[in-house]
């Protein structure tokens, strides 16, 4: 056998090799109860089944079919209600609303400044052109390059440059 050949060719400690050979030959890693140490296999199987059942059902309780429920609000409780999260949410919402209102006010103010600045530019152009033939529709209507060119040609044509 291969085990005998291994034992014969080994140059190590013969006592250790003899133990290893006996261990493998007699399948001692499987344990006494599993192989040959017990004659009544039915008794061993019953004991193994009982152990497995005890182990597998160790977390189950006799009233395992009933689901225990708890009330969300206890009627007679002396415990104070915890509204900190609700208050934080409300404060955050109010802070965001105030920030949004502040941004809208700032945007409205900037738009009004821009409108005043454009009106001043139009007045300056009208004063420079000598009569202000520039129509206000240039600023208020959709942009039309052709209409703008016609108005500029009428306002700043040859007559304008001849007079200056």
C-alpha positions as CSV (number, residue, x, y, z in Angstrom):
1,X,0.0,0.0,0.0
2,X,0.9,3.6,-0.4
3,X,0.9,4.3,3.3
4,X,3.4,1.4,3.9
5,X,5.6,2.8,1.1
6,X,5.5,6.2,2.7
7,X,6.4,4.8,6.2
8,X,9.3,2.7,4.7
9,X,10.8,5.6,2.7
10,X,10.5,8.2,5.4
11,X,13.7,9.6,7.0
12,X,11.9,11.4,9.8
13,X,11.0,10.2,13.4
14,X,9.6,6.7,13.2
15,X,7.4,7.2,16.2
16,X,5.7,10.2,14.6
17,X,5.3,8.3,11.3
18,X,3.8,5.3,13.1
19,X,1.2,7.6,14.8
20,X,0.3,9.2,11.5
21,X,0.0,5.9,9.8
22,X,-2.3,4.5,12.5
23,X,-4.3,7.8,12.5
24,X,-5.0,7.6,8.8
25,X,-5.5,3.8,8.7
26,X,-8.1,3.8,11.5
27,X,-9.8,7.0,10.3
28,X,-9.5,8.5,13.8
29,X,-10.3,12.1,12.6
30,X,-14.0,11.0,12.3
31,X,-14.3,10.3,16.0
32,X,-15.1,7.2,18.0
33,X,-18.9,7.6,18.0
34,X,-19.2,7.9,14.2
35,X,-17.2,4.8,13.1
36,X,-17.0,1.6,15.0
37,X,-17.1,2.8,18.6
38,X,-20.8,2.2,18.8
39,X,-22.9,-0.7,17.9
40,X,-26.4,0.6,18.1
41,X,-26.7,3.0,15.1
42,X,-30.4,3.6,15.8
43,X,-29.6,5.0,19.3
44,X,-26.9,7.2,17.8
45,X,-29.2,8.5,15.1
46,X,-31.9,9.3,17.7
47,X,-29.4,11.2,19.8
48,X,-28.1,13.1,16.8
49,X,-31.7,14.0,15.7
50,X,-32.5,15.2,19.2
51,X,-29.4,17.4,19.3
52,X,-30.1,18.8,15.9
53,X,-33.7,19.6,16.7
54,X,-32.7,21.3,20.0
55,X,-30.0,23.3,18.1
56,X,-32.2,24.2,15.1
57,X,-35.2,25.4,17.2
58,X,-33.2,27.1,20.0
59,X,-34.6,30.5,19.1
60,X,-38.2,29.5,18.8
61,X,-40.7,30.0,21.7
62,X,-43.8,28.1,22.5
63,X,-46.0,31.1,21.6
64,X,-44.1,31.7,18.4
65,X,-47.2,31.9,16.2
66,X,-48.4,35.1,18.0
67,X,-46.9,38.4,16.9
68,X,-46.4,40.8,19.8
69,X,-47.4,44.3,19.0
70,X,-46.9,47.6,20.9
71,X,-49.0,50.7,20.9
72,X,-47.3,53.8,19.2
73,X,-48.7,56.2,21.8
74,X,-49.1,55.0,25.4
75,X,-52.2,56.6,26.9
76,X,-51.2,56.9,30.6
77,X,-47.5,57.6,30.0
78,X,-45.7,60.4,31.9
79,X,-43.1,60.6,29.2
80,X,-42.7,64.0,27.5
81,X,-43.3,64.2,23.8
82,X,-40.1,64.6,21.7
83,X,-40.8,67.3,19.1
84,X,-37.2,68.4,18.6
85,X,-37.1,67.0,15.0
86,X,-40.4,68.6,14.1
87,X,-39.2,71.9,15.5
88,X,-35.9,71.7,13.6
89,X,-37.7,71.0,10.4
90,X,-40.0,74.0,10.9
91,X,-37.0,76.2,11.8
92,X,-35.2,75.0,8.7
93,X,-38.2,75.6,6.5
94,X,-38.7,79.1,7.9
95,X,-34.9,79.9,7.4
96,X,-35.1,78.7,3.8
97,X,-38.3,80.7,3.1
98,X,-36.6,83.9,4.5
99,X,-33.5,83.2,2.4
100,X,-35.7,82.8,-0.7
101,X,-37.6,86.0,0.1
102,X,-34.3,87.9,0.6
103,X,-32.9,86.6,-2.7
104,X,-36.1,87.6,-4.5
105,X,-36.0,91.1,-3.0
106,X,-32.3,91.4,-4.1
107,X,-33.2,90.3,-7.6
108,X,-36.1,92.7,-7.8
109,X,-33.8,95.6,-6.6
110,X,-31.1,94.6,-9.2
111,X,-33.7,94.5,-12.0
112,X,-35.0,98.0,-11.0
113,X,-31.4,99.3,-11.0
114,X,-30.9,97.9,-14.5
115,X,-34.1,99.4,-15.7
116,X,-33.1,102.8,-14.3
117,X,-29.7,102.5,-15.9
118,X,-31.2,101.6,-19.3
119,X,-33.6,104.5,-19.1
120,X,-30.7,106.9,-18.4
121,X,-28.8,105.5,-21.4
122,X,-31.9,106.0,-23.7
123,X,-32.2,109.6,-22.4
124,X,-28.5,110.2,-23.1
125,X,-28.8,108.7,-26.6
126,X,-31.9,110.8,-27.3
127,X,-30.1,113.9,-26.1
128,X,-27.0,113.2,-28.2
129,X,-29.2,112.4,-31.3
130,X,-30.9,115.8,-31.1
131,X,-34.5,114.8,-30.8
132,X,-34.8,111.2,-29.7
133,X,-36.3,109.5,-32.6
134,X,-35.3,106.2,-31.0
135,X,-38.6,104.3,-30.2
136,X,-39.1,102.7,-26.9
137,X,-40.1,99.5,-28.7
138,X,-36.4,98.8,-29.2
139,X,-36.2,98.0,-25.5
140,X,-39.6,96.5,-24.8
141,X,-40.4,94.3,-27.8
142,X,-38.6,91.2,-29.0
143,X,-35.3,91.9,-30.7
144,X,-35.6,92.6,-34.4
145,X,-32.2,93.5,-36.0
146,X,-33.9,94.9,-39.1
147,X,-36.1,97.3,-37.2
148,X,-33.2,98.4,-35.0
149,X,-31.1,99.1,-38.1
150,X,-33.9,101.2,-39.7
151,X,-34.4,103.2,-36.5
152,X,-30.6,103.8,-36.2
153,X,-30.4,104.9,-39.9
154,X,-33.3,107.3,-39.4
155,X,-31.8,108.7,-36.2
156,X,-28.2,108.8,-37.2
157,X,-28.3,109.2,-41.0
158,X,-26.5,111.6,-43.3
159,X,-28.5,114.5,-41.9
160,X,-27.3,113.9,-38.4
161,X,-23.6,113.8,-39.4
162,X,-24.1,116.9,-41.7
163,X,-25.5,118.9,-38.8
164,X,-22.7,118.1,-36.4
